[in-house]
């Protein structure tokens, strides 16, 4: 159960309004300091990495061209404040999502029970939408009321955006649900999948049960959503099957077992996240086991094998509670956020053939995505033109229609000699 009263062990915790000046430094990457960073995302060209520095209450950016760290939003004081990015306040941002045109970043400001939006053009922070309290019939705005916070509900953790920039998906951990927000015309978060009852149950969208869902990610084809929860499993929501939920891999008992997907075991926690690469391979931060797990899938999207990330000596790569993970889609380099060690680590494959294959596949997939976006825009134009044509027809019909008085005069003038029977 993620709670905003979680103690800040590495700073001077003074309740809801805290300041951390101990583990914070910017500038050259090798001299920067973080305090329990969690999420990391890369921009499309992999020239920048955005990092949620949870207990420094900031969203920070690593510029790979000059290898420097700076803050794009948030300040030294935790709290809740919209407005200018450098004056905005967050409290434990633990998931990020960048939209397709890279104009804004969405932040799960979990301890504030908010989803925030950073406009990268205007550098303004705002709060989006409205979360409906699914435990009652009324709707609550995302206000910082004491009753809202004490309810320990509506806690956004994981975020994911589809490649068409239509929907933002949210793992509402404390309500054991997946929510959805329409980025085109949405006004509130709508229930998407999950009964709201904590448990371990596959089934239809309204019957399925989760236990504190956290990390979420869409698959390569964008027709399924993977969900990590505290059942130590990854669930799969199949959009082609009316959002049916099934256990993709893992079981209720925690553990550390590789190999056969039917026997694989994980040890997940609230901060566990996952990343799907261009080959549809799933990389998972196995937070409590301190490792990165790798799940390969077949052409049907079914799990083939589970392994653990290893180095060139075939030794397991150990981390200190890995939280966020991102992969450069051009060359396959992996970036891991080490939560407890307060560092960002890089895993690089020294294989020119591997890098070339990765880059070629990335280029082809980007071309396909561009075609899809252009097709979507064309379809929208056609729909708009059709709507405009229909409106012109309706306007023309309205201009040609006679009023009741004009109709009465017309009948009297032309049918005065017509009998009633006729």
VENGITA-V188014 format. One line per field, one symbol per residue. phi: phi as a letter, one per 40 degrees, with the letter a starting at -180 (. if undefined). psi: psi as a letter, one per 40 degrees, with the letter a starting at -180 (. if undefined). Layout:
phi = ???
psi = ???
//
This chain:
phi = .cbccdccccaccbgcbbbbbcbaabhddcbcbbbfcbcabbcccfcbbbbcccbbgbbbbbcccbfbbacbahacbcibachddcbcbbagcbababcccfcabcbcccccfbbbbbccccfbbbbbgacccccaccbbcccccccccccfbfbcbcbabcccgcbbbbccccbfbbbabcccacbacbdbahcgccibacicdcbcbbbfcbcbaccccgbabcbcbccfbbcbccccbfgcbbccahbccciabcgddcbcbbbcadccbabbcccgcbbbccdccgabbbbcbcccgccbabbbdbcccgccccbbgcbcaabcccbgcbbbccdccgbbbbbbccadcccccccccccccccccccccccccccccccccccccccccccccccccccdcccccccccbbccccccc
psi = hhheehhgdeaghfbdgihhedfhiabhdeeiiiggicihiiidefeihhhhgdeefihihhhedefihihdiiaehiahhiahdeeihihgheiihhidefeihhhggdeefihihhhedefihihiahhhheeieihhigigiddddeefifghciiihieefdihihhgdeefihiihhedfidihihdiheehhaghiaidediiihgichiiiidefeihihhieefihihhhdefffihihdiiidhiaghibhdeeiiigiidehiihhaeeehhhhhgddefihihhiiaeeeihdihihhiaeefihhhigghcihihhedeehhhhhhddefihihhhhghddddddddddddddddddddddddddddddddddddddddddddddddeiiiddddddddddefdehidd.
//
